[in-house]
Structure formats: C-alpha cells, structure tokens
Amino acid sequence: MPRLDLNSRMIALALLGALALLSGVQGCMSPTEPPTPPGGGHVLVLSYPMFVSRVEPVLVRQGCDATGDCHGGGIRGALQLSPPTAKDPQYDFNQVILEVYPTDRDRSLILTKPLALAAGGVPHSFKPFASVADTDYLAIRGWVDAGVLQ
C-alpha cells in the first residue's frame, strides 16, 4: 500500500473526522413518523338483506349447510356455514362474502364451485347447478352482481 505524504494524511483525517461528525449527528436525530401504509385495493359492498332473502334460502335448499362433510359440519374447505339447527344468517353472510372476488366476480368461488364443470365451474364435490340458467344459481349471481365496488 503506498504511503501518503503528510499533507494527504491531514486531508484524509479531516475527511474522516467530518464523516464521523455527520454520522453522529444523524444518529442523534429524533425518530421520524412511520410511513403511511399504501392505499388502494377494492372493497365490494354486498347487500345483507338481499343475501338473507335470496341467497341464504338457496344455500339451505341445496343442503350446503348440512352436517357431516358439507359446509355446516366438519370443515372440508374454507367455507363454513351455520348448521340447519342453529341458523345464523349474519355468520353465513360473513363467510360467503369471503368467497366473492371484488374485481373478478365471474371467478368468485360462490359462483364457480357449485357450477357444473361443463358450464364453467371448478372442481367441487357437489354440483347443484348444471348451468348458469339455473334459478338458484341466478339468485346467487344476482346478489354478487348487485354488489357495489368501492
């Protein structure tokens, strides 16, 4: 390593001293406020009264809330509904809205899981709707479509 002359050493020490002072000043500053979390995203507001009058009866009629391996008994998937002997529409509403995709409603699990594969459904053990023209399917579809994106 080359040796520095006296003048170069003095300049280097002065620079190191200035750097040490600056870093010390930074370390003594009071903490800053945390950054604001990012905003954005979409929330789909779905109607509870419409759910109770149109969707909940479909879920009951189709036996989705049945005990055993269905959504009202042993948890098989993510969707769990209140059992037929202790209906709780608010609980069911809170569970079903999690099955609705705000920005891609057509792919919402509440619409695709009970729908026949040939009609555009996804794998699910029970397929009560043979087509998108089924009256009960249309009731659920209408509720999802009536949701307001905010």
C-alpha positions, 0 to 999 in steps of 0.5 A: 500500500503506498504511503501518503505524504503528510499533507494527504494524511491531514486531508484524509483525517479531516475527511474522516473526522467530518464523516464521523461528525455527520454520522453522529449527528444523524444518529442523534436525530429524533425518530421520524413518523412511520410511513403511511401504509399504501392505499388502494385495493377494492372493497365490494359492498354486498347487500345483507338483506338481499343475501338473507332473502335470496341467497341464504334460502338457496344455500339451505335448499341445496343442503350446503349447510348440512352436517357431516362433510358439507359446509355446516359440519366438519370443515372440508374447505374454507367455507363454513356455514351455520348448521340447519339447527342453529341458523345464523344468517349474519355468520353465513353472510360473513363467510360467503362474502369471503368467497366473492372476488371484488374485481373478478366476480365471474371467478368468485368461488360462490359462483364457480364451485357449485357450477357444473364443470361443463358450464364453467365451474371448478372442481367441487364435490357437489354440483347443484347447478348444471348451468348458469340458467339455473334459478338458484344459481341466478339468485346467487349471481344476482346478489354478487352482481348487485354488489357495489365496488368501492 
